[in-house]
């Protein structure tokens, strides 16, 4: 009976989490780079700015993706550790690692916004925010 209650609690928590729209947590940070990359002509980017877009797109999405993949991996490990009734120390360590990875992701996204703020002039940056829906 106890296992059934735990399973129901996990299912309920999962469906509640899936029902919530968490995409808004970082959407202003996530959508800016695609807006810049896809609207270079509309933003009237010069050759130097276009080179920055090319260089950024060649490196940064893969770097961010690697951290995102690691965060997904550690979240799965935490779920498995909870189900396997691992020690509190193990759960704490995994949770701390998730927190560290999430912090890293937020700072990477903030760095991305700051990068475009430096590369674009003030008018281009405001236009890019508008194109990204902000």
Residue, then its C-alpha position, 0 to 999 in steps of 0.5 A: x500500500x505504501x508503494x502505491x501511495x508513493x507511486x500516486x504521489x509521484x504521478x500526481x507531482x509529475x502531472x502537476x509539473x507538466x501542467x504548469x508552463x515553466x517556459x516563461x522562466x527563461x524565455x527572454x534569455x532564450x529567444x534573443x539569440x535566435x531573434x538576432x541570428x534570424x533577423x540580421x538584415x532587419x537589424x541592419x547588422x554590419x560585417x563585424x556584427x554578422x561575424x559575431x553572430x556566426x562565431x556565437x552560433x558556432x560555439x555557444x549553443x553547443x556549450x549551453x546544450x552540454x550543460x543542459x544535457x548534464x542537468x537532465x542527466x543529474x535530474x534523472x539520477x536524483x529521481x532514481x535515487x529517490x525511488x531507490x531510497x538512497x541516503x539523504x547525503x546522496x540526495x543532497x549531493x545530487x540536488x546541489x549539483x542540479x542547483x549548480x548546473x541551473x545556476x550555470x545555465x542562468x548565468x550563461x543565458x545572462x551572459x548571452x543577453x549581455x553579449x548582444x547588448x555589447x555587440x549591438x547598438x542600443x537601437x538594434x538591441x531594443x529592436x532585437x528584444x522586440x523581434x524576440x517578443x519582449 
